[in-house]
Amino acid sequence: MDIARAFAIQALGAPNMGLSPAYRLSLGLSYHVSEWIEPAFKDLMHTPANRIPTEDFVHLGPLVCHLVASTQAEIRALRLSIAFNPLIPLSHHPSCKNTVLACQAAWESAWWVGLA
């Protein structure tokens, strides 16, 4: 049975099978194929929830759909928080000739002009 399971996992995991990330996640969770779970979940994180086909939501079920949508929302909130709140350097190199405040101001300016 282990050989048949390994063969099925390899065959279904082949890129040419074209299984959607949601279906791979569903199968991975249902049949304990741990090597499919994380990659499928990460693939779903790159797909906006409104672009995931309805049949994929059916495969996932309400609990996993909620997990996907809430994780996407948390990632989006964190990205926005980082984008709109420049990071303040926590250290100041001893050989720097500028004051700490001058370096922080330069960093904030660079953040808004070029990094964010």
N, C-alpha and C positions, 0 to 999 in steps of 0.2 A: 504494500500500500504506500509506503514511503517513496518508492520509486515513481509510482503513478502520480503522487502529489507533487514531487519535485518536477516531473515532466510537465504537469499541468501549469505549475507556477511559471516555469520557464517559457512555455508556449504562450500562455496568456499575457506574460510580461513583455513579450517581443514588441518592439515599436510598430511593426506592421500590423499588429492586431487592432490598433487604433482605439483601445479602450479609453474612455474619457477619464480624467482625474477623479471625478466623483464615483465612477463605477469601480475604478481601481481601489479607491478608498473604501467603498462599501464592501467589496470582495475581501480586501485585506483585513478589515475589521471582522467580517462574518466568519472567515476561514483562517484567521490568525496568521496571515501572511505579513509578518512584521516589516519585511523589506519593502513593501508597497505603501505602507501607511504614511510615513513621513514625506516621501517624495510626492505622493498624490495630494496630501494636505497642502504642501508648499505650492504645488501647481494651482490648487484652488485659491490660494491667497493672491495669486497674480491675476485671477479672473474676477472682475467685478461681479458681485452677487446677481445683479440684474442681467448679466450675460450668461449665467449658468442656465442651460436648458431645463425646462420643467421636468423632463424625464430623469435628469440627473438628481433633482431634488427628491423625486420619488425613490430613487435608489438609496439616497442618503438617509431619508427619514427626518422627522422633525427635530430630534435632539442634535444630530450631527449638522443639520442645516443651521440651527441656532448657533452652534459652536463656530461654524464657518463665518456666518454673518457677524457675530459678535467679535471674533478675532480680527476680521477685516476692519470693523469699526474702531477697535482699539489701536490697530496699526495706523489707520488714517489719523486718529486723534493725536497719537504720538508724533507722527510726521509733521502735522500742522503745528504742534507745540514747539517742536525743534525749529521749524522754519520761521516761526514768528517770535521766537525768544532766543536771541543770540546767546551762545555759550560764553560764559565768562571764564577766561583762563584762571586756573586755580594756583598757578605758580608763576613766578617772575624770575627769569634767569639772572643770576648775580652779576654777570658782565654787561647786562643791558644798561645803556646810558639814560634811558627814559624812565620816568616815574611809572609806578604801577598804574596809576590812573590814566596816564598818557597811552600806555600799552593797551589798556582795556578799551579806551576810546578808539584807538586805531583798529583793534580787533572788531569792535562793533561796526565801525564804518566799513571795513572790508567785508563783514558779514552781509550787510545790506546792499552793498554795491556789487559784490562779485560772487559770494558763496551761496547765498540763499536764492 
